[in-house]
Amino acid sequence: MHAMGNVKLAVTEEEISACYPVMALLRPHVCAEAFLPAVRRMGEQGYRLAYLAAEERVQAVAGFRIIEMLRTGPMLEVDDLVTLDDGRSKGYGGELLRWCYQYARERGCSVVELDSAVTRASAHRFYFRERMHVLAFHFSHTLYAHGQPARDPADADHAVRTSTSSAHSGN
């Protein structure tokens, strides 16, 4: 186990920017120049960025917000949770997640929830070790991808059916 890290909210430009190399591991599509403005813009909607510093650098980052839902009342939703590759298995992720639990408790939240991509099996093992459980499926329908309208999957399916039927009909 490691010596306890230091968890803080990233508030200054320097603190937020220092989180970028860690966040980029989870969100590689966000370039360094866009990171600070995005965090500031999302901050207007309640997004917060917490980080754990140890061994003279940021080791783990959590992006989260407190929201209220009819199902739960106030809750803390973790949008992003990531640890440096060489910081894994040192307890940094667990420490940061427990910090989120405490932050949520202090603000009257009933639950801490997060989504994790179905492909992230090692992250799922971590969440199970941290006594989290699978609550639901999270469904998504992409409307825009990187600022461009997304193709409607139904249109693509229709095109496949049309080309297949055309091929079979000799057209």
C-alpha positions in Angstrom: 0.0 0.0 0.0 1.1 3.6 -0.6 1.4 6.5 1.7 -1.9 8.5 1.7 -2.2 10.9 -1.2 -3.6 14.3 -1.1 -7.1 14.7 -2.7 -8.2 18.2 -3.7 -10.6 19.9 -5.9 -8.9 21.3 -9.0 -9.9 25.0 -9.1 -7.0 27.0 -10.6 -5.9 26.8 -14.2 -2.7 25.1 -13.0 -4.5 22.5 -11.0 -7.0 21.7 -13.8 -4.3 21.6 -16.4 -2.2 19.3 -14.2 -5.1 16.8 -14.4 -5.0 16.6 -18.2 -2.3 13.9 -18.7 -4.3 11.6 -16.4 -7.7 12.4 -17.9 -6.3 12.0 -21.4 -5.9 8.3 -20.7 -9.7 7.9 -20.3 -10.7 10.7 -22.7 -8.1 10.7 -25.5 -10.4 12.5 -27.9 -10.2 15.7 -25.8 -7.1 17.6 -26.8 -5.0 19.5 -24.2 -6.1 22.9 -25.6 -9.8 22.1 -25.2 -9.5 20.5 -21.7 -9.4 23.7 -19.5 -12.2 25.5 -21.4 -14.4 22.3 -21.3 -13.9 21.8 -17.6 -14.7 25.5 -17.0 -17.8 25.3 -19.2 -19.0 22.1 -17.5 -18.3 23.7 -14.2 -21.1 26.1 -14.9 -23.3 23.0 -15.0 -22.0 21.6 -11.7 -19.0 19.6 -12.9 -16.2 19.3 -10.4 -12.7 17.8 -10.9 -11.0 16.2 -8.0 -7.4 14.8 -8.1 -5.1 12.8 -5.9 -1.5 13.9 -5.9 1.2 11.6 -4.6 4.8 10.9 -5.6 5.1 14.6 -6.8 2.4 14.4 -9.5 -1.3 13.9 -10.1 -2.0 10.1 -9.9 -5.8 9.9 -10.2 -8.6 12.2 -11.4 -12.4 12.1 -10.8 -14.8 14.3 -12.7 -18.2 14.4 -11.0 -21.4 16.4 -10.4 -24.1 16.4 -7.9 -27.5 16.0 -9.4 -31.0 15.3 -8.2 -33.2 12.6 -9.6 -36.7 11.4 -8.6 -35.3 7.9 -8.2 -32.5 8.9 -5.7 -32.9 12.4 -4.6 -29.5 14.2 -4.5 -26.7 11.9 -5.8 -23.1 12.2 -6.9 -22.6 11.1 -10.5 -19.0 10.3 -11.4 -18.5 11.1 -15.1 -14.8 10.3 -15.2 -12.5 8.2 -12.9 -9.0 7.3 -14.0 -5.6 6.5 -12.5 -2.2 6.7 -14.2 -1.1 3.3 -15.6 1.9 3.1 -13.3 -0.2 4.3 -10.3 -2.7 1.4 -10.5 -2.7 -1.2 -7.7 -1.3 1.4 -5.4 -4.7 2.3 -3.9 -5.0 5.7 -5.6 -8.3 5.0 -7.4 -9.9 3.5 -4.3 -8.8 6.5 -2.2 -10.2 8.9 -4.7 -13.5 7.0 -4.9 -13.8 6.9 -1.1 -13.1 10.7 -1.1 -16.1 11.0 -3.5 -18.2 9.0 -1.1 -17.3 11.3 1.8 -17.9 14.4 -0.4 -21.3 13.1 -1.3 -22.2 12.2 2.3 -21.3 15.7 3.4 -23.7 17.2 0.8 -26.6 15.0 1.7 -26.4 12.6 -1.3 -28.0 9.2 -1.0 -25.8 7.4 -3.5 -22.7 7.6 -5.7 -23.1 6.3 -9.2 -21.0 6.0 -12.3 -21.2 4.5 -15.8 -18.4 2.3 -17.1 -18.0 1.2 -20.7 -18.9 -2.5 -21.2 -15.4 -3.1 -22.6 -13.6 -2.0 -19.4 -13.4 -5.3 -17.6 -10.5 -4.3 -15.3 -12.4 -1.2 -14.2 -15.4 -3.4 -13.5 -13.3 -5.6 -11.2 -12.1 -2.5 -9.4 -15.7 -1.2 -8.9 -16.8 -4.6 -7.5 -13.8 -4.6 -5.1 -15.0 -1.1 -4.0 -18.4 -2.6 -3.1 -20.3 -1.1 -6.1 -22.8 -3.1 -8.0 -24.4 -3.1 -11.4 -27.7 -1.2 -11.2 -28.9 -0.8 -14.7 -28.1 -0.8 -18.4 -27.3 2.7 -19.7 -28.8 3.2 -23.2 -27.5 5.7 -25.7 -28.6 7.1 -29.1 -25.9 9.3 -30.7 -27.2 12.4 -32.3 -23.9 14.2 -32.9 -20.4 12.7 -33.1 -17.6 15.3 -32.7 -19.9 18.2 -33.8 -21.2 16.4 -36.9 -24.7 14.8 -37.1 -24.5 11.1 -36.6 -26.0 8.7 -39.1 -29.2 7.3 -37.9 -28.6 3.5 -37.4 -32.1 2.9 -38.7 -31.1 4.6 -42.0 -28.0 2.4 -42.2 -30.2 -0.7 -41.5 -32.6 0.4 -44.2 -29.8 0.9 -46.7 -28.5 -2.6 -46.0 -32.0 -4.1 -46.4 -32.5 -2.1 -49.6 -29.2 -3.1 -51.1 -29.7 -6.7 -50.1 -33.1 -6.9 -51.6 -31.9 -5.2 -54.7 -29.1 -7.7 -55.1 -31.5 -10.6 -54.7 -34.0 -9.1 -57.1 -31.3 -8.7 -59.8 -31.4 -4.8 -59.8 
